[in-house]
């Protein structure tokens, strides 16, 4: 801020000698050409002056410019310095007029502390308007008013209340500096208020127009928005289905009611090659080889680092609670330590159901079995909204299992079709079982439960979990199994 003062020796002067003015203008034009062409090194002198003022005066200073002329060179030299007060003097009235024009747009300094002290002494009110388009009082000035003891500072607007849209900003500033105002606190706690003067001559009806500020986040692949989220906070725990080991862009903006600000600059992030386990809506991923699960463990389950979760007996299983029903997709796992002959005659490799009712009689029973009696027999049963399908008779086939081999189990359903696929040697291995059936209705458990192994139900432990199997890389989703789940 610069306090500009152009000094006229004769106030209110007029043009006494028109011929003299013509001479001045002609000579001034010649002088200006010399300056513009830098014949007399005005530019270099101005830079030297600027450097000296910048280096030697780190605090505000006053500058007296004798024979200031039009002040154009001095204005350039003072730019970016700590000058607080400029005083220009010149004998030529026309030059002073030019200087005043050149410096007309320069800001000036206001001693607000002095003004506030004078207001305190005289019991005057201060206008706290907070319009961003004007240089109104900000939070720093409000702190100053409070420290000086200006208890009579009020929320007034000299432009009138009608059409005023700065009230929310005023209140925010006041709250930020903790101005003590009981009426304000009461008004802020209500959506409507009526304020009447003591003599009943004035009345104000208050209706809040404050709309909470929200933030919108977007994740982009190139220029395509792949996910977005709106929140009243400032963070977003991303639950979108993103590809692994992929770089995405993201940005954010503020929104208030139907208005919104500009988008932020764009930042990037890269998803991990091997994500942690998660449950998002009706999608689930649980690696299990990392020593933990996103599900709930029932009975003895042992985590083997780098291998998976071992089901230690027919009463043990892992339960997953899906927040949203999955009416079509796949439930797939990788299994090791699978033996042909295990205890139990209807033991489960994996299962799903509706809620926590007995799984044997559950209205949405979905059980995949590797039986121990007879050993190695594959069987399954699915109950939809309109039909029960299962393996019967010769459809229950026997397979030999090697405990040292990795087996891929995938149950898929949707579009009125169920299929079970088993491969030896992992996802890319040899198919040893593939069979399914069409069904009527829809598989729509609500709430949706999924299990590694499964609860025994009323049939007892003979229909519990396959004993000793080690499971990893659990995938439940409407999307195809991703490559990171095949490791």
N, C-alpha and C positions, 0 to 999 in steps of 0.2 A: 504494500500500500504506500502510495506517495502523496504527500500533501503538496499540491502544486500551487505556487503563488507567482503570478506575473505582475511585476510592479510597473505601474504607469506614473510618471512624474507629474503629469497634468491630467487629472481625471476629467472625463467629459469633453476632451478636446475635439475640435472639428478640423476640417481641412482649411487652413488659413491661406496657403499658397498652392494653388492647383498646379502651377508650373513646377514648383519644387517637388511635388509628388511625382510628376512625370519623370523628372531627373532621377529621383530615388528609384523608381521602378526600372528605369533603363539601366542604371548602375547595378541595381540588385540582380537584374537578369544576367549581366556580365559576370558578376561575382558568383552566381549560382552555376554558370557554365564552368567556371574554374573549379568549383567544388565538385561538380558532377564528374568532371574529367580527371579529378585528383591531381591537378597540376601542382598544387601546393602541399601535397601529401596529407590532406585532411583525414583520409581513411586510416593511415598509419598512426597519426596522432590520436585519433579517436580510439583505436585499439589499445595504444599504450595507456591512455587515460582509463579505459575500462579495466585493463589488467591491474593497474595500480590500485584503483578503487576496490576491486575484488580481493586482492591480496592483503591490503592494509586495513580494510574496514569489514570485519566479520560481524559487527553489530550495527544497528541502525544509525545512520548519520544524516546530517543536513548538507545540502549542496547549494552554494551561492554562485550563480552564473552571471558575471558582469559582461556587458555587451553580448547578451545572449543571442541576438539576431532572431532567426526563426526557431531556434532551439532544436533543430533537426539532428545536428551532429551530437549534441549533448544527450538527447533522448536515446540515441543508439548506444552511446558510451555508458549510460546509466542502466541499460537493460540488464536484468539479472543480478544487479548489485543489491545491497541492503539499504539503499537510499530511502529515507523516511520523509524528508522535506526538501522540495526544490524551490529556490527563489531566483527568478530571472529578472535582470535589469537591463534596459537598453534605452538610449536617447531617441531612437527612431520609432515613432509611434506606429507606422505601418509594419515594422519588423516585430513589434510587440504583438500586434494583431495576428501575424502569421504564427508566432510562438504559441499564442493562446489556442489557435486552431490545431496546431500539431499536438499539443498536450491535452486537448479537451477530453480524449478518451482514456486518459490515465486514471487508475483508481486512486483513492485518497484514504488516508488513515483516520480511523475514528477511535477516540479514547473512550471505550465503553465503560471502563471502571469509573472514570470521572463522571460520565453521564449517570451511572447507577448511584454514585454517592450523592449527586445533586438530587436525583429522584427520591432517595431515602430521606434527605434533609427536608424536602418539600412535600413529602407524602404523596408523590405522583405514582400513577400506575404505568407499567410497561406493557407494550403490546407483544404478546408471544404468539406470533402467527405461524411461523415455521414453513412458509411456502418455499419449496425448493427453487423456484424461479427467481426469488429475490434473496437479498442478503439479510434474511431475518435472523432472529436469535437462534443459536444452536445449543446443543447440550453443554458445551464449554461455558457459554455465556450464562446459561441457567445455573450452573454450578457457582459461577462468580456471584450471581444475584443472591443465591442462597447464603454463601459465605459472608456477604456484606449485610445480611439480615433483612433483605427486601421481602418482608412477609406479605406485602400487599400486592405482589405480582399476580395478575389475573389473566384468565384466558379471554382476551378481548381481541377484536378484529376491527380496525378502524374502517375497513371497507364494508362492514355490515355482515350480518349473519346469513342473509338470503344468498343462496348460491355458493356459500363458502364450502370448500372441500378440503380444507387443511386441518380440520378439527382432529382427525385421527393422528396426524403428525404431531400436533401440539400436545395431545395427551401422552403420546409415546415419549416425547422429550421430557415432559414433566415427570412421568413415572421414572424415567431413567435417572434423573437427578434427585428423585425422592423429595419433591416439593411437598410440604405439608399442607394439604387442603382436604378437609373432611368432606366437603360437598363433592369434590372430585371423586374421592374414593367411593362415596355412596353412588354417584352416577355411574361409575365404571362397573359397579356390581349389578346394575339393572339394565334391561333392554329399553325401558322407557322411563322418563322422569319429567315432572313439571316443576319449574322453579318460579316462585312468585315473590316479588319484592315485599318488604314489610308494609309499605303503604298501599299495596295492591295495585299500584299504577303500572307495573311492568310484569310480564309473564313470558317465560320461555318453555316451550314444549320440546323435550329432547327425545330423539329416537336414534338408537345406535346405528351407524352405518359401517361399523367395523366388520370386515370379512376376513376370516383367518387366511394367513399366507400359507400357500402350499408350494411344493416343489415337484416338478415332473422330470423324471429321468428317462433317457432313451439309450438303448444299446443298438449299435448299427454294424452291419457287415457291408463295408463300402458305404454306399449311400442308402442302403435298405434298412429300415427299422425292423429289428428282429424281436425286440421286447421293449416295453415301456411300463412305467409305474409312477403313480401320483401319490404323494404322501404329505402329511402335515409336518413331518419331521425333515431332517436333512440327510438321512442315510437310507440305503436300500440294500437289504440282504437279498441278492439276486437269486430267484428261484426258477428262472427261465431255463429251458432245455437248450444248452449251448454245446457246440461241438468241442471235443477235447483238443488240447494243444493248438488252439486257434486264436489269432489276434483279432479283437473287436475294438471298435470305437465307442465312446460314450460321452454324453453331454447332459446338461441340466438347465432348467430355467425356473424362475419364480412365477407363480400364478396366484391371482387373487380375484375371486368371483369369475366374471367373464373376461377379465383382463390378464395379460401375461407379458412378461419381459422378454428380452432377447435371449437366444440360446447362448450358453457359455461357449468358450472355446472347446475344442474336441480333444479328449485324452484317449489313450489306448490301454488295454490290458490283454494278457494272454492267459487262456484257461489252462489248467494243469493237464499233463499227459495222462495222469492217473488220478481222477477225482476222489475225494473222500465219499463215504457212503451218505445217502440222503433219502428222504421221502418227500416228494413234492406232488401234492394233489394225488393223482392216481398213478404216479410213476415212482419206482423204488429201485435203488441200486445199493447193494451191500457187499463190499469186497470180502469181508470176514477174515482174509489172511493177514489183516493189519492188527489183529488182536482185540477187536471190538465189533459191535453190531449196532445198527440203527433200530433194531427190533428189541423185543423183550425176551429174556432167557427164562425158560421154565425147566427145572431139573438140572442135573449135571451136564454142562457143556464145556469142553476144553478148547481153548484157542491155541493153535499151533502156528507160531510165526512163519509167515511165508507160505503156509499150506492151506489153512482154513479152520473152520469150527467143527470139532468132533462131537457128534451126538453120542453120549455115553450110555444110553439105555433107552428102552421103549417108552419110558415116562418123560424123556427129555425132548424138548423142541424149542424152536425160536418162533415167536409170534410177531407179525407185522400188522399194524393198524393203518390202513390207507384212509386219508381224510376224504377222498372222493372215490366213488364207485368206478371201476374199470369194466365196461361192458364188452370190450373186445381188445385183444392184444396177446401178449405172451408172458409166461412165467417160466424162466429158464435158469439152470444152475449147472455148475461143474462139480462132479463128485469123484472122490478117490476113496480107497479103502472099502469099496463095495464088495461084499462077499455074497456068493450065491446062496449059501445056506445060513440063515440067521433065525433067531427066535421069533415066534409069532406067525400067524397064518394070514393076516391082512395088514401088515406093517406098511407105513406110509413113507414115501420119499419126500413128497410135498403135497400141500393141500390148501384149499381156500374154503371159506364159509361166510354165512351171514351172521354177524354178531358173535356172541359167546355161547349160544345154545349148543346142546350136545351135537357133535359133528356127525354122529351116526344117523340121526334123524333130522339133521339140519335142512331147511327148505332150499338152501343153495349149496348143498354139499358138492365138493369138487375135490376128489381124492385120487392121488396117483400112487399106486402100490407096487412094491417089490416084495413079494411074499416069501416066507420061509417054509411054508408048508402048503403045498409042495414047494421045494426050494427053487428060487429064481423065476417064479411065475410073475408076469406083468399083468396087472389089472387096473381098471379105473372106473369111476362113476361120476357123472355130472348131472345135477338137477337144475334146470332152467325154470323160468316163470311158467312154462307150459308143458314140460316134458322131462322125463328121466332117461338118460342114455348111459349105457355101461357095457363092459365086456361080459359076454356070456359064453359058457361052454368052451368050444374049441378056440374062441377068440382070446382066451387067456393062455398065452404062449409062454414057454420056458426059455430063458436065456442064461448062459454061463457068464459069470462076472469075475474078473481078475482084480484083487485088491490093489495091485500095483499099477493098474491102468486108470486113466482119467476118462470119465463118462460125461457126455453132454446130454442133459435131459431138458426137453422143451415141450411144454403144454401150451397150445395156442387155441384161441376161441374167438368167435365173432362171425357175423354174416351167416348165422345159422349153421356153423360148422365147428367141430372140435377135432383136434389132432394131437397125438403124442408122438414125439420123435426122440429116439435114443441113438447116440453115436458113441463108438468106442474110439478113443484117441483124441477126444476134445471136439471142438466145434467143427474142425475140418477133417475129422476122422471118418471111419466107416459106419454107415447106418446099420444098426443091428435090430432096430424096431421102428416101424412107422405104420400107424393105424389110427383111424378116427371114424366119426360118424356125423351125419347131419342132425340138427335138432330144431325143434320149433320153440318159439318164444325168445326170451333174452336172458342171458346170465347177468343178473343185476343185484348182487348182494349189497345190503345197506343196513348197518355199516359193513364195510368190506374188510375181512380178515384174510391173512395169508400166513402159511406156516412152512418152515423147514422141518420135515418130519410131520408131526401133527398130534393133537391131543387124542387120547385113547377113546374117550366117550364111554357110553354104557357097555360097549362090547369088551371092555377091559384091555389090559396091556398087550394081549395078542393082536390088537388093532392099533397099537401105538406107533412109534417111530422105528425106522430101520436102525438097528443097533450097530454102532461103530462107524457109520459112514462119516466121511469128512467132506464138508460142503464149502464152496467158495464162489464168488462172483454171481451173486443173486441179482436177477434182472426181472422186473415186472413193469410193463409199459405197453402202450399202444404203438410205440415206435419200435423198429427192429433193434435187435441187440447190438450195441455199439462195439467197436473193435477193442476198446480199453477193457471191456468186460470179458474178453476171451483169453486173458493172460493167466 
